[in-house]
Amino acid sequence: MGNKSLDIKEIYKWSRFKVGEILAKKDKKFVEILIFDLRSEDTPGRFLNKLAVRLADFNKRLGVNLIIPNLFYRENKIKGDQFYYIKSAILTGLVNALSSKKENNQGQD
């Protein structure tokens, strides 16, 4: 897809495999914190701000390098239903990363 469009599949992959799994390796509670914080935000600006603040906090506290991809920069204005698709993709990726971590832990017992 072009620079101006938001690729929902890429957002999901970023959320699950970059953010979710990195945080889940440290401790699943960090993924849960991020899910609970993000799900309550109903506007694009507040949602992306909360995401940026949380990722910066995790970077500092956990020594990880989680960054928001270029998909979210200002030239990609989020309009209409795009926000809900993005929010769903991010939350779904985080929940799937959390559930895969739980399944892996149960398999090791």
N, C-alpha and C positions, 0 to 999 in steps of 0.2 A: 504494500500500500504506500501511497505518497506521504510526504512529510506532514501534510495538513490533516490527514485523517488519523483517527485513533484506532489501533488494531486491538480489539478486545482479546483475541487469543494470546497476543504478546503480553498484554497486561496480566492475564491469568497466569501465564508461565512465570512471569516476573514475581507475582505475588506468591505463588506456590513454591517454586523451585529456588528462587533467590532469597526472598524475605522469609517465607514460612518455614522452610526447612533449615535455614541458618539459625533462626530463633529457636526452633524446636530442638535443635541439637544442643543448644545452651540450656534451655528449660522450657517446657511447654507453657508455663505460666506467662511467658513473654508473648507468645502467640495469642493466648486468651486475652491478655490486656489489650493488645492491638485490635482484636476483633471487637471487644466490648466498647472500646473508644470510638472506633470508626462507624460502627453500625448506628450510632445515635445521631450522626451528622447528616443533615438533610439538604445542605446546599453545597455546591461544588467548591466554593472558596474555603468554607470551614472544614470540609472533608479533607481537601488537599493540605490545608494548614495543619490539621491534627495529624495527618499522615507524616508530614515533614517533621513536625515537632517530636513525634514518637520515635521516628527512625533516627533522628539526631540524638535523642536520649539513649536509645539502645546502642548506637555507635559509641557514645562516650562511656556508658556503663559496662558494656560487654566487650569492647574492643573489636567490634565487627565493622565492616564497611558496606552499609546498606544505603543506597542512593536511589532517588526517584529518577526513573529513566527519562530520556528526552521526550517520550510520548506525552508528558504532562506539562511541558513548558508553555509559556504564554501564547506562542503563535498557534497553538492547538487549543483554541477556545472550546470549552465544553458547553454544548448547547442542548437544550431539550432532554430527550430521553437518553442521550449519550451518557449523562451523569449516572443514571440508574444502571446502565449496562456496565459502566466502569466500576461503580461501587459493588455491584453483584459479582463481577469478575474478581475483584480484589478479595472480597470477603469469602467467596467460594474457594479461591486458591488457598487462603489462610486456613479455612476449615479443613480442606483436603490435606494440607500439610500436617495439620494437627491430628487428624484421624489416621493418616498413614504412620505417624510417629507412634500413636497408641497401638496400632496393629503390630508394628515392629516390636514394641516392648512386650506385648502379650505373647508373641511368637518366641521370645527369648526366655520366657518364664518356664 
